[in-house]
Amino acid sequence: MAKYRIRGEQKLEGDIRVKGAKNSALPVLAAVLLSEKPVILHDIPKLIDIDNMVLILSSIGCKIKREGNTLIVDPSSVNSWVIPDKYVKEIRSSIVMLGAVLARMKKALITYPGGCEIGQRPINLHLQGLKKLGVKINDSHGYLECQADRLVGANIHLDYPSVGATENIMLAATKAEGTTVIRNAAKEPEIIDLQNFINSMGGRVAGAGSNTITIKGVESFHGSEYRVLPDRIVAGTYLAAAAITGSEITISNVNFEHIQSMVTKLREAGCSIINFNNSVRIKAPTRLRAIEHTKTYPYPGFPTDMQALLMSMLTVAQGTSIITENIFENRFKHVPEMIRMGANIRTEGKIAVIQGVNRLKGAQVNASDLRGGAALVLAGLNAEGETIVENIHHIDRGYEGLEQKLRSLGADIERL
């Protein structure tokens, strides 16, 4: 297994560009199935999760060509509704294929999805929504066998604003007869991006970014050329990297509105942040201040995907910080590893109390999930001596060439 070796205590400086968002690219790739015409997608990062989604699309008949960070997808030859197990078990977001395949083929067969083990992520809301659109679902032996003689618009109220359920219902409803209304919908920027992409192919979706999304079914879609939005979590990661190393860097291709919750916390910790021309410049103090209390919530609240990264920088902040994780019950797996690096963290249930230390110490640690792994890399950038981060295939799921990007800013990091 690949690993990172990091020699810490290096200041970062320079400019870095954020690529397209993984969490936007994946549902957009699924949405390509709505059309039978070629689609060109720009700024698609080279990630394991993207590779797996491309393999799923290829396996059911899509022809796909990559040119740098552009994907050219021809879905005209799609001839299967069976989504292969081996890829689905690798990538949680593969579940959004369900709505897209149903819209295209009126049937689908998929196993339960895999991904990071950060807690229970039930798909009951997805299935309840699809059933209201007229989908019959047979759930047996770990498979979901879905069929719809016809998809019919419906009024759907989600018990929780689930991103995946919102996306799946949106995708299936695009070809349903009549109008579908999703209430208590997820508001994430990636939902807006999916709406905009669907509409670029001739769809009729409105309201994304609000509580209520309306989808008017259409019979057919045309091709499109589209650029996915910048990755707000990757942008937040670089901001946290600058904060934990007391550095000054500029990050370009950033939608400032999408990172407001992180910017607020960084300013609370003593960082200066300036927004200009779709770029952000951060100047961190020599020593960060503790942040009294951070609670994770669905967007526009503080994102659960940034929780471990924020915790990493707070391990060296002056004073005591508290983090409450409200989204996933098993998202403190990075804590024992940070403690091995000298962090002073206590957890009880969904609450973590972080007492800042002057500096972390290098150690051999293990990445057990995507964002927790990235947080350990940030800890290594601060730490005295050498840090080895094992199992970095988790990190590769969400960051394209993280070590190269950090090296370009002056970090001493290499892949072994």
C-alpha positions as a printed NumPy array, in Angstrom:
array([[  0.   ,   0.   ,   0.   ],
       [  1.232,   3.493,  -0.838],
       [  2.11 ,   5.862,   2.   ],
       [  3.224,   9.454,   2.543],
       [  6.443,  10.479,   4.246],
       [  6.231,  14.028,   5.585],
       [  8.955,  16.085,   7.244],
       [  7.137,  18.862,   9.046],
       [  7.811,  22.404,  10.263],
       [  7.981,  23.848,   6.725],
       [  6.191,  27.099,   5.893],
       [  3.979,  27.026,   2.796],
       [  3.943,  29.804,   0.211],
       [  2.774,  30.329,  -3.347],
       [ -0.35 ,  29.831,  -5.438],
       [ -2.469,  26.739,  -5.969],
       [ -5.556,  26.055,  -8.116],
       [ -8.563,  24.004,  -7.057],
       [-10.038,  21.62 ,  -9.633],
       [-13.634,  20.518, -10.09 ],
       [-15.544,  19.058,  -7.172],
       [-15.599,  15.286,  -6.782],
       [-19.016,  15.465,  -5.126],
       [-20.343,  17.373,  -8.122],
       [-18.578,  15.413, -10.86 ],
       [-19.969,  12.057,  -9.689],
       [-23.721,  12.893,  -9.93 ],
       [-23.068,  14.901, -13.112],
       [-21.459,  11.809, -14.662],
       [-24.51 ,   9.772, -13.674],
       [-26.761,  12.434, -15.243],
       [-25.035,  11.964, -18.61 ],
       [-27.197,   8.831, -18.955],
       [-30.29 ,  11.028, -19.345],
       [-29.092,  11.965, -22.836],
       [-28.301,   9.856, -25.862],
       [-25.976,  12.499, -27.263],
       [-22.275,  13.119, -26.453],
       [-21.427,  15.299, -23.464],
       [-18.159,  17.149, -22.775],
       [-17.283,  17.716, -19.113],
       [-14.446,  20.037, -18.066],
       [-12.35 ,  20.209, -14.884],
       [-13.015,  16.588, -13.899],
       [-10.296,  15.654, -11.368],
       [ -8.265,  12.456, -11.703],
       [ -9.45 ,  10.525,  -8.653],
       [-10.085,   6.891,  -7.761],
       [-13.803,   7.611,  -7.19 ],
       [-14.077,   9.268, -10.624],
       [-12.231,   6.338, -12.225],
       [-14.697,   3.92 , -10.649],
       [-17.683,   5.934, -11.897],
       [-16.167,   5.96 , -15.398],
       [-15.768,   2.17 , -15.218],
       [-19.423,   1.807, -14.188],
       [-20.55 ,   3.948, -17.15 ],
       [-18.273,   2.028, -19.536],
       [-19.586,  -1.303, -18.267],
       [-23.173,  -0.404, -19.241],
       [-22.253,   0.837, -22.717],
       [-20.91 ,   4.419, -22.537],
       [-17.893,   5.333, -24.635],
       [-15.579,   7.593, -22.648],
       [-12.373,   9.422, -23.542],
       [-10.266,  11.523, -21.187],
       [ -8.166,  14.433, -22.446],
       [ -6.386,  15.943, -19.431],
       [ -9.133,  17.083, -17.093],
       [-11.824,  16.858, -19.766],
       [-14.077,  13.824, -20.198],
       [-15.939,  13.195, -23.442],
       [-18.819,  10.813, -22.776],
       [-20.968,   9.226, -25.479],
       [-23.951,   7.494, -23.828],
       [-25.709,   6.57 , -27.1  ],
       [-24.806,   2.848, -26.824],
       [-26.016,   2.25 , -23.256],
       [-27.561,  -1.234, -23.303],
       [-27.532,  -2.504, -19.713],
       [-29.302,  -1.642, -16.468],
       [-27.065,  -3.882, -14.32 ],
       [-24.554,  -1.831, -12.337],
       [-21.5  ,  -4.049, -11.593],
       [-20.889,  -4.99 ,  -7.95 ],
       [-17.114,  -4.6  ,  -7.962],
       [-17.261,  -0.857,  -8.609],
       [-20.347,  -0.131,  -6.516],
       [-18.694,  -1.596,  -3.425],
       [-15.761,   0.794,  -3.86 ],
       [-17.694,   4.035,  -4.147],
       [-20.58 ,   5.278,  -2.053],
       [-21.74 ,   7.82 ,  -4.644],
       [-22.46 ,   5.038,  -7.139],
       [-25.953,   4.917,  -5.613],
       [-26.88 ,   8.002,  -7.708],
       [-26.605,   5.731, -10.738],
       [-29.916,   4.249,  -9.598],
       [-32.021,   7.307, -10.481],
       [-30.16 ,   7.916, -13.738],
       [-30.38 ,   4.3  , -14.967],
       [-34.084,   4.163, -14.041],
       [-34.734,   7.345, -16.014],
       [-32.925,   5.898, -19.037],
       [-33.864,   2.195, -18.935],
       [-36.939,   2.067, -16.613],
       [-35.183,  -0.676, -14.647],
       [-31.977,  -1.073, -12.631],
       [-30.093,  -3.664, -10.601],
       [-27.545,  -2.484,  -8.033],
       [-25.942,  -3.788,  -4.861],
       [-25.659,  -1.709,  -1.716],
       [-22.824,   0.827,  -2.104],
       [-19.475,   0.956,  -0.275],
       [-17.05 ,   3.837,   0.406],
       [-15.546,   5.176,   3.639],
       [-16.693,   3.566,   6.894],
       [-17.601,   6.788,   8.681],
       [-20.975,   5.65 ,   9.971],
       [-24.368,   4.456,   8.85 ],
       [-25.603,   6.034,   5.644],
       [-28.948,   4.349,   5.004],
       [-30.531,   4.731,   1.591],
       [-34.134,   4.376,   2.763],
       [-34.883,   7.998,   1.779],
       [-33.661,   7.295,  -1.758],
       [-35.907,   4.268,  -2.05 ],
       [-38.975,   5.941,  -0.509],
       [-38.666,   8.804,  -2.991],
       [-38.224,   6.518,  -5.991],
       [-41.245,   4.448,  -4.94 ],
       [-43.375,   7.6  ,  -4.994],
       [-42.32 ,   8.101,  -8.613],
       [-43.727,   4.665,  -9.44 ],
       [-40.636,   2.487,  -9.04 ],
       [-41.205,  -1.066,  -7.778],
       [-38.261,  -2.202,  -5.644],
       [-37.38 ,  -5.759,  -4.68 ],
       [-34.759,  -5.725,  -1.931],
       [-33.243,  -9.167,  -1.392],
       [-29.836, -10.795,  -0.859],
       [-28.052,  -7.424,  -0.754],
       [-29.382,  -6.279,  -4.143],
       [-31.913,  -3.675,  -5.194],
       [-33.934,  -4.781,  -8.193],
       [-35.889,  -1.775,  -9.451],
       [-38.448,  -1.457, -12.231],
       [-40.864,   1.223, -13.4  ],
       [-43.263,   0.614, -16.271],
       [-43.711,   4.389, -16.167],
       [-42.32 ,   7.134, -13.982],
       [-44.92 ,   9.593, -12.714],
       [-44.3  ,  12.944, -11.009],
       [-45.017,  13.12 ,  -7.285],
       [-44.875,  15.302,  -4.18 ],
       [-42.009,  14.044,  -2.036],
       [-41.065,  15.245,   1.444],
       [-37.686,  14.087,   2.732],
       [-37.473,  13.396,   6.476],
       [-33.856,  14.613,   6.31 ],
       [-32.178,  16.794,   3.63 ],
       [-30.102,  13.927,   2.23 ],
       [-27.804,  14.926,  -0.644],
       [-27.849,  11.474,  -2.272],
       [-31.626,  11.071,  -1.977],
       [-32.191,  14.548,  -3.439],
       [-29.896,  13.733,  -6.379],
       [-31.434,  10.32 ,  -7.053],
       [-34.993,  11.664,  -7.034],
       [-33.988,  14.609,  -9.248],
       [-32.403,  12.263, -11.794],
       [-35.323,   9.828, -11.946],
       [-37.904,  12.642, -12.046],
       [-36.335,  14.295, -15.108],
       [-38.106,  11.77 , -17.337],
       [-41.236,  11.257, -15.239],
       [-44.637,  12.253, -16.581],
       [-45.745,  15.557, -15.034],
       [-44.116,  17.495, -12.209],
       [-42.185,  16.313,  -9.165],
       [-41.698,  18.492,  -6.085],
       [-39.016,  17.618,  -3.507],
       [-39.506,  19.335,  -0.145],
       [-36.847,  19.545,   2.571],
       [-34.337,  18.994,  -0.222],
       [-30.573,  19.194,   0.367],
       [-29.203,  22.685,  -0.386],
       [-25.558,  21.863,  -1.128],
       [-23.844,  23.701,  -4.02 ],
       [-23.385,  20.334,  -5.726],
       [-27.201,  20.041,  -5.966],
       [-27.296,  23.38 ,  -7.8  ],
       [-24.53 ,  22.157, -10.127],
       [-26.494,  19.001, -10.921],
       [-29.591,  21.112, -11.674],
       [-27.575,  23.397, -13.953],
       [-26.06 ,  20.453, -15.825],
       [-29.428,  18.734, -16.29 ],
       [-30.878,  22.01 , -17.582],
       [-27.903,  22.456, -19.949],
       [-29.078,  19.234, -21.638],
       [-32.673,  20.431, -21.903],
       [-34.042,  19.531, -18.477],
       [-36.554,  21.613, -16.53 ],
       [-35.369,  21.7  , -12.924],
       [-35.803,  24.725, -10.639],
       [-35.251,  25.624,  -6.994],
       [-31.949,  23.838,  -6.269],
       [-30.214,  25.515,  -3.345],
       [-33.544,  26.066,  -1.584],
       [-35.797,  23.787,   0.491],
       [-38.012,  22.994,  -2.494],
       [-36.934,  21.654,  -5.896],
       [-39.364,  21.313,  -8.793],
       [-38.693,  18.964, -11.711],
       [-40.852,  18.957, -14.83 ],
       [-40.367,  15.759, -16.785],
       [-39.158,  15.915, -20.388],
       [-39.075,  13.187, -23.042],
       [-35.539,  13.628, -24.33 ],
       [-32.261,  15.428, -23.684],
       [-29.567,  16.793, -25.998],
       [-25.781,  16.926, -25.581],
       [-23.947,  19.544, -23.542],
       [-20.544,  21.033, -22.752],
       [-20.21 ,  21.805, -19.055],
       [-17.632,  22.741, -16.406],
       [-18.239,  21.412, -12.892],
       [-17.965,  23.79 ,  -9.953],
       [-14.756,  24.09 ,  -7.875],
       [-14.239,  21.678,  -4.979],
       [-15.066,  23.549,  -1.768],
       [-13.666,  20.772,   0.463],
       [-10.317,  20.744,  -1.357],
       [-10.219,  24.547,  -1.055],
       [-10.944,  24.193,   2.667],
       [ -8.154,  21.61 ,   2.969],
       [ -5.564,  24.014,   1.528],
       [ -6.832,  26.783,   3.805],
       [ -6.433,  24.476,   6.82 ],
       [ -2.935,  23.478,   5.595],
       [ -1.914,  27.144,   5.58 ],
       [ -3.473,  27.646,   9.024],
       [ -1.73 ,  24.702,  10.709],
       [  1.677,  25.75 ,   9.307],
       [  1.315,  29.492,   9.998],
       [  1.622,  30.22 ,   6.284],
       [  0.431,  32.638,   3.618],
       [ -0.867,  31.196,   0.313],
       [ -3.289,  32.048,  -2.491],
       [ -5.904,  29.564,  -3.706],
       [ -7.542,  30.157,  -7.105],
       [-10.727,  28.806,  -8.701],
       [-12.7  ,  29.131,  -5.467],
       [-16.36 ,  30.032,  -5.058],
       [-16.105,  32.139,  -1.899],
       [-19.81 ,  31.76 ,  -1.104],
       [-19.41 ,  27.975,  -0.864],
       [-16.646,  28.111,   1.787],
       [-18.202,  30.718,   4.085],
       [-18.589,  28.38 ,   7.064],
       [-14.89 ,  27.425,   6.915],
       [-13.768,  31.034,   6.392],
       [-15.733,  32.095,   9.48 ],
       [-13.947,  29.483,  11.61 ],
       [-10.511,  30.364,  10.216],
       [-11.059,  34.035,  10.993],
       [-12.177,  33.04 ,  14.488],
       [ -8.845,  31.228,  14.827],
       [ -6.96 ,  34.416,  13.912],
       [ -6.399,  33.987,  10.163],
       [ -6.682,  36.882,   7.714],
       [ -8.623,  35.906,   4.567],
       [ -9.153,  38.068,   1.482],
       [-11.441,  37.192,  -1.439],
       [-10.635,  38.514,  -4.956],
       [-11.186,  37.382,  -8.584],
       [-12.439,  33.878,  -7.666],
       [ -9.345,  33.505,  -5.468],
       [ -8.725,  33.475,  -1.729],
       [ -5.589,  34.621,   0.079],
       [ -5.004,  33.389,   3.612],
       [ -2.413,  34.65 ,   6.074],
       [ -2.233,  32.596,   9.243],
       [ -0.806,  33.804,  12.579],
       [  2.231,  32.217,  14.214],
       [ -0.157,  30.549,  16.699],
       [ -3.831,  29.917,  16.066],
       [ -6.531,  30.718,  18.61 ],
       [ -8.905,  28.025,  19.853],
       [-12.448,  28.019,  18.449],
       [-15.036,  27.779,  21.187],
       [-17.528,  25.389,  19.55 ],
       [-18.06 ,  24.033,  16.039],
       [-21.057,  21.875,  15.122],
       [-21.413,  20.041,  11.815],
       [-24.71 ,  20.481,   9.937],
       [-26.043,  20.115,   6.403],
       [-25.179,  23.032,   4.092],
       [-24.988,  25.955,   4.705],
       [-23.806,  24.73 ,   8.117],
       [-20.236,  23.628,   8.8  ],
       [-19.593,  20.558,   6.589],
       [-18.911,  17.181,   8.141],
       [-16.276,  16.686,   5.406],
       [-14.251,  19.54 ,   6.966],
       [-14.555,  18.371,  10.557],
       [-11.343,  16.294,  10.718],
       [ -9.379,  19.002,   8.878],
       [-10.555,  21.69 ,  11.292],
       [ -9.71 ,  19.428,  14.232],
       [ -6.212,  18.916,  12.854],
       [ -5.449,  22.655,  12.91 ],
       [ -7.09 ,  23.087,  16.325],
       [ -4.692,  20.535,  17.862],
       [ -2.058,  23.306,  17.806],
       [ -4.355,  26.262,  18.627],
       [ -3.936,  28.138,  21.906],
       [ -6.726,  27.145,  24.295],
       [ -9.584,  24.64 ,  24.276],
       [-11.84 ,  23.95 ,  21.276],
       [-14.972,  21.802,  21.075],
       [-16.341,  20.027,  17.988],
       [-19.735,  18.304,  17.832],
       [-20.217,  15.868,  14.924],
       [-23.945,  15.788,  14.134],
       [-23.923,  13.99 ,  10.765],
       [-22.01 ,  10.694,  11.123],
       [-21.632,   8.717,  14.328],
       [-18.253,   7.192,  13.45 ],
       [-16.308,  10.179,  12.169],
       [-13.654,  10.478,  14.885],
       [-11.478,   7.612,  13.62 ],
       [ -8.601,  10.043,  13.075],
       [ -8.537,  11.01 ,  16.767],
       [ -6.413,   8.072,  18.096],
       [ -3.923,   8.681,  15.288],
       [ -3.659,  12.388,  16.138],
       [ -3.156,  11.482,  19.794],
       [ -0.186,   9.343,  18.682],
       [  1.244,  12.576,  17.254],
       [  0.944,  14.333,  20.607],
       [ -2.509,  15.887,  20.233],
       [ -4.596,  16.336,  23.383],
       [ -8.11 ,  15.26 ,  22.356],
       [-10.901,  13.722,  24.419],
       [-14.039,  12.329,  22.841],
       [-17.356,  11.383,  24.334],
       [-20.063,  10.264,  21.943],
       [-20.328,  12.873,  19.224],
       [-18.301,  15.532,  21.07 ],
       [-14.536,  16.101,  20.861],
       [-12.662,  18.433,  23.214],
       [ -9.29 ,  19.607,  21.857],
       [ -6.696,  21.19 ,  24.139],
       [ -4.105,  22.808,  21.879],
       [ -0.398,  21.883,  22.144],
       [  2.555,  23.954,  20.903],
       [  3.511,  21.509,  18.16 ],
       [  2.72 ,  17.948,  17.109],
       [  5.309,  15.159,  16.935],
       [  6.018,  12.978,  13.906],
       [  4.698,   9.392,  14.103],
       [  3.52 ,   6.478,  11.978],
       [ -0.243,   6.818,  11.534],
       [ -2.989,   5.179,   9.52 ],
       [ -5.566,   6.826,   7.255],
       [ -8.865,   4.993,   7.735],
       [-11.036,   7.299,   5.612],
       [-10.702,  10.09 ,   3.053],
       [-10.987,  13.296,   5.104],
       [ -9.448,  11.805,   8.253],
       [ -6.467,  10.771,   6.137],
       [ -6.081,  14.281,   4.727],
       [ -6.262,  15.653,   8.285],
       [ -3.312,  13.425,   9.272],
       [ -1.319,  14.818,   6.337],
       [ -1.983,  18.336,   7.646],
       [ -0.895,  17.251,  11.118],
       [  2.319,  15.922,   9.577],
       [  3.002,  19.303,   7.948],
       [  3.074,  20.855,  11.425],
       [  4.843,  18.065,  13.3  ],
       [  8.451,  17.903,  14.441],
       [ 10.389,  15.141,  12.696],
       [  9.025,  12.588,  10.255],
       [  5.427,  11.418,   9.849],
       [  4.405,   8.346,   7.867],
       [  0.746,   8.223,   6.761],
       [ -0.267,   4.689,   5.736],
       [ -3.183,   3.584,   3.516],
       [ -3.285,   6.754,   1.445],
       [ -5.502,   5.097,  -1.174],
       [ -8.332,   6.567,   0.936],
       [ -6.895,  10.064,   0.342],
       [ -6.573,   9.395,  -3.405],
       [-10.353,   9.008,  -3.518],
       [-10.812,  12.755,  -3.05 ],
       [ -7.524,  14.555,  -3.779],
       [ -5.689,  14.58 ,  -7.092],
       [ -1.92 ,  14.469,  -6.485],
       [ -2.154,  15.958,  -2.974],
       [  1.581,  15.512,  -2.381],
       [  2.467,  17.302,  -5.648],
       [  0.21 ,  20.239,  -4.806],
       [  1.635,  20.567,  -1.295],
       [  5.209,  20.21 ,  -2.59 ],
       [  4.555,  23.082,  -5.011],
       [  3.862,  25.21 ,  -1.908],
       [  7.092,  24.146,  -0.205],
       [  5.976,  21.14 ,   1.853],
       [  8.441,  18.275,   2.349],
       [  6.17 ,  15.357,   1.403],
       [  6.664,  12.337,  -0.829],
       [  4.738,   9.256,  -1.836],
       [  6.466,   5.953,  -1.032]])
